[in-house]
Amino acid sequence: MSIDLEASWLHVLKSEFEQPYMLKLKEFLKAEKAAGYTVYPKGSEIFNAFNTTPFDDVKVVILGQDPYHGPRQAHGLSFSVQKGVDVPPSLRNIYKELQTDIPGFIIPNHGNLTEWAKQGVLLLNATLTVQAANAGSHQKKGWEQFTDTVIKKISDEKQGVVFILWGAYAQSKSALIDESKHLVIRSTHPSPLAVSRGGFFGSKPFSRANDYLVQQGKKPINWQIH
């Protein structure tokens, strides 16, 4: 695990990398590689969310659970896949909601969400790595402690951030967020199974986030992906 972290994040998180749990996590990842397992995303992209969205720029947090575990999918941004890879079902549903929520939104032909990240949307997974073809395989190895700290630091040290929490797992993280100074948007997860139960379509998270950002005197997000 090479730790090449953007400067404002390094300032906020430096002490975490010296904690025993993080050293143990590093050893676990080394052991996975030594055992011949493929781990996603590749090492240089594990902290992609942080390096693309500096701490100082964070306006919106969209929380996912795990990286995708198929070839060429995960690249360190939650819900996002690399260009040339099929758009996953959850992201297809996110695009459908955008189409009804944001006037003029055109569904793109790829699933790379880097344009959001560059505007201050932190696309954060709770677990930052996964073994190939083995969903959830790196859960409870230390990543959750790290990303819980990230959420808490944003809540404590920033003002007027939008947290978009889809599904029960993401919503459990609201305990880390001070809702007196931030907006928390909750709904069903966009996965096909959850969507079929209702609550995601029509929840308008993107326009609600922008309305709030404008109220805070911040520039809204251009959600259109090109």
C-alpha positions as semicolon CSV with decimal commas, in nm:
position;residue;x (nm);y (nm);z (nm)
1;M;0,000;0,000;0,000
2;S;0,178;0,310;-0,121
3;I;0,055;0,616;0,065
4;D;0,079;0,912;-0,168
5;L;-0,181;1,145;-0,023
6;E;-0,289;1,494;-0,130
7;A;-0,143;1,758;0,105
8;S;-0,461;1,881;0,278
9;W;-0,570;1,521;0,352
10;L;-0,222;1,431;0,474
11;H;-0,242;1,721;0,719
12;V;-0,575;1,593;0,854
13;L;-0,500;1,218;0,852
14;K;-0,122;1,188;0,904
15;S;-0,151;1,045;1,256
16;E;-0,390;0,771;1,137
17;F;-0,118;0,607;0,929
18;E;0,090;0,553;1,243
19;Q;-0,194;0,382;1,435
20;P;-0,158;0,008;1,512
21;Y;-0,474;-0,080;1,316
22;M;-0,337;0,086;1,003
23;L;-0,002;-0,089;1,029
24;K;-0,190;-0,418;1,071
25;L;-0,401;-0,336;0,763
26;K;-0,085;-0,266;0,563
27;E;0,054;-0,607;0,662
28;F;-0,274;-0,774;0,565
29;L;-0,262;-0,618;0,217
30;K;0,101;-0,724;0,175
31;A;0,004;-1,081;0,273
32;E;-0,281;-1,081;0,018
33;K;-0,036;-0,986;-0,257
34;A;0,224;-1,238;-0,134
35;A;-0,041;-1,513;-0,146
36;G;-0,100;-1,433;-0,513
37;Y;-0,440;-1,267;-0,478
38;T;-0,535;-0,981;-0,709
39;V;-0,650;-0,679;-0,511
40;Y;-0,866;-0,396;-0,649
41;P;-0,814;-0,113;-0,706
42;K;-0,445;-0,110;-0,791
43;G;-0,217;0,039;-0,526
44;S;-0,178;0,380;-0,688
45;E;-0,559;0,423;-0,694
46;I;-0,651;0,311;-0,341
47;F;-0,656;0,675;-0,225
48;N;-0,789;0,814;-0,553
49;A;-1,095;0,970;-0,385
50;F;-0,870;1,176;-0,158
51;N;-0,620;1,272;-0,426
52;T;-0,895;1,385;-0,666
53;T;-1,099;1,570;-0,402
54;P;-0,877;1,759;-0,155
55;F;-1,006;1,796;0,202
56;D;-1,028;2,172;0,156
57;D;-1,258;2,127;-0,147
58;V;-1,506;1,870;-0,009
59;K;-1,866;1,989;-0,056
60;V;-2,054;1,660;-0,096
61;V;-1,979;1,307;0,033
62;I;-2,137;1,006;-0,142
63;L;-2,070;0,699;0,068
64;G;-2,038;0,350;-0,078
65;Q;-1,945;0,026;0,096
66;D;-1,693;-0,174;-0,112
67;P;-1,495;-0,130;-0,433
68;Y;-1,618;-0,327;-0,734
69;H;-1,444;-0,665;-0,749
70;G;-1,437;-0,726;-1,128
71;P;-1,148;-0,656;-1,367
72;R;-1,087;-0,290;-1,463
73;Q;-1,389;-0,167;-1,265
74;A;-1,267;-0,014;-0,938
75;H;-1,045;0,292;-0,950
76;G;-1,084;0,434;-0,602
77;L;-1,409;0,631;-0,638
78;S;-1,734;0,493;-0,494
79;F;-1,997;0,392;-0,753
80;S;-1,757;0,486;-1,035
81;V;-1,600;0,255;-1,294
82;Q;-1,332;0,317;-1,552
83;K;-1,429;0,411;-1,905
84;G;-1,479;0,115;-2,136
85;V;-1,635;-0,097;-1,859
86;D;-2,009;-0,169;-1,848
87;V;-2,198;0,075;-1,624
88;P;-2,296;-0,123;-1,310
89;P;-2,667;-0,159;-1,220
90;S;-2,654;0,077;-0,918
91;L;-2,493;0,351;-1,125
92;R;-2,748;0,299;-1,404
93;N;-3,018;0,370;-1,146
94;I;-2,827;0,676;-1,021
95;Y;-2,823;0,806;-1,379
96;K;-3,199;0,740;-1,413
97;E;-3,264;0,943;-1,097
98;L;-3,040;1,222;-1,227
99;Q;-3,241;1,230;-1,549
100;T;-3,561;1,309;-1,359
101;D;-3,395;1,523;-1,089
102;I;-3,166;1,752;-1,291
103;P;-3,327;1,928;-1,592
104;G;-3,145;1,847;-1,915
105;F;-2,930;1,569;-1,768
106;I;-2,824;1,328;-2,042
107;I;-2,727;0,975;-1,941
108;P;-2,359;0,928;-2,036
109;N;-2,223;0,622;-2,213
110;H;-1,971;0,542;-1,939
111;G;-1,951;0,524;-1,560
112;N;-1,645;0,731;-1,474
113;L;-1,745;0,989;-1,211
114;T;-1,412;1,173;-1,191
115;E;-1,582;1,495;-1,308
116;W;-1,787;1,495;-0,986
117;A;-1,480;1,427;-0,772
118;K;-1,297;1,723;-0,927
119;Q;-1,583;1,953;-0,822
120;G;-1,570;1,856;-0,455
121;V;-1,777;1,535;-0,444
122;L;-1,587;1,290;-0,223
123;L;-1,675;0,945;-0,360
124;L;-1,582;0,747;-0,050
125;N;-1,610;0,373;0,002
126;A;-1,611;0,250;0,364
127;T;-1,366;-0,023;0,261
128;L;-1,099;0,087;0,015
129;T;-0,979;-0,248;-0,121
130;V;-1,123;-0,588;-0,216
131;Q;-0,994;-0,923;-0,335
132;A;-1,078;-0,994;-0,700
133;A;-1,409;-1,180;-0,744
134;N;-1,463;-1,190;-0,367
135;A;-1,710;-0,921;-0,257
136;G;-1,663;-0,787;0,095
137;S;-1,337;-0,977;0,143
138;H;-1,150;-0,681;0,296
139;Q;-1,424;-0,574;0,535
140;K;-1,340;-0,554;0,906
141;K;-0,965;-0,541;0,838
142;G;-0,922;-0,178;0,946
143;W;-1,049;0,027;0,653
144;E;-1,379;0,108;0,828
145;Q;-1,194;0,262;1,122
146;F;-0,997;0,477;0,879
147;T;-1,298;0,593;0,676
148;D;-1,505;0,653;0,991
149;T;-1,226;0,890;1,098
150;V;-1,248;1,058;0,756
151;I;-1,624;1,115;0,795
152;K;-1,579;1,247;1,151
153;K;-1,298;1,482;1,047
154;I;-1,512;1,628;0,769
155;S;-1,802;1,671;1,011
156;D;-1,588;1,827;1,286
157;E;-1,361;2,050;1,080
158;K;-1,585;2,164;0,795
159;Q;-1,920;2,343;0,768
160;G;-2,214;2,299;0,530
161;V;-2,119;1,966;0,367
162;V;-2,385;1,741;0,209
163;F;-2,365;1,372;0,305
164;I;-2,560;1,143;0,070
165;L;-2,627;0,812;0,248
166;W;-2,792;0,543;0,038
167;G;-2,906;0,227;0,216
168;A;-2,890;0,107;0,576
169;Y;-2,514;0,058;0,586
170;A;-2,434;0,413;0,473
171;Q;-2,705;0,553;0,699
172;S;-2,543;0,387;1,001
173;K;-2,256;0,635;0,951
174;S;-2,485;0,931;1,030
175;A;-2,387;0,883;1,396
176;L;-2,051;1,036;1,298
177;I;-2,205;1,349;1,142
178;D;-2,314;1,667;1,319
179;E;-2,647;1,737;1,149
180;S;-2,670;2,082;1,306
181;K;-2,398;2,204;1,066
182;H;-2,430;1,966;0,770
183;L;-2,708;1,826;0,550
184;V;-2,765;1,449;0,553
185;I;-2,972;1,310;0,262
186;R;-3,097;0,955;0,322
187;S;-3,276;0,713;0,091
188;T;-3,289;0,354;-0,023
189;H;-2,976;0,222;-0,196
190;P;-2,976;0,250;-0,578
191;S;-2,906;-0,123;-0,628
192;P;-3,179;-0,299;-0,831
193;L;-3,298;-0,510;-0,537
194;A;-3,332;-0,211;-0,304
195;V;-3,481;0,013;-0,574
196;S;-3,759;-0,241;-0,631
197;R;-3,876;-0,174;-0,274
198;G;-3,913;0,197;-0,345
199;G;-3,765;0,510;-0,190
200;F;-3,474;0,585;-0,422
201;F;-3,641;0,705;-0,740
202;G;-3,792;1,046;-0,679
203;S;-3,572;1,119;-0,374
204;K;-3,398;1,402;-0,567
205;P;-3,064;1,390;-0,382
206;F;-2,876;1,586;-0,648
207;S;-3,102;1,891;-0,669
208;R;-3,142;1,890;-0,289
209;A;-2,764;1,888;-0,251
210;N;-2,727;2,179;-0,493
211;D;-3,004;2,381;-0,327
212;Y;-2,826;2,343;0,006
213;L;-2,484;2,433;-0,138
214;V;-2,631;2,750;-0,288
215;Q;-2,785;2,837;0,050
216;Q;-2,437;2,794;0,200
217;G;-2,292;3,035;-0,056
218;K;-2,111;2,756;-0,239
219;K;-2,101;2,676;-0,609
220;P;-2,345;2,394;-0,696
221;I;-2,223;2,072;-0,858
222;N;-2,260;2,027;-1,234
223;W;-2,383;1,666;-1,225
224;Q;-2,363;1,615;-1,602
225;I;-2,095;1,360;-1,695
226;H;-1,931;1,406;-2,035
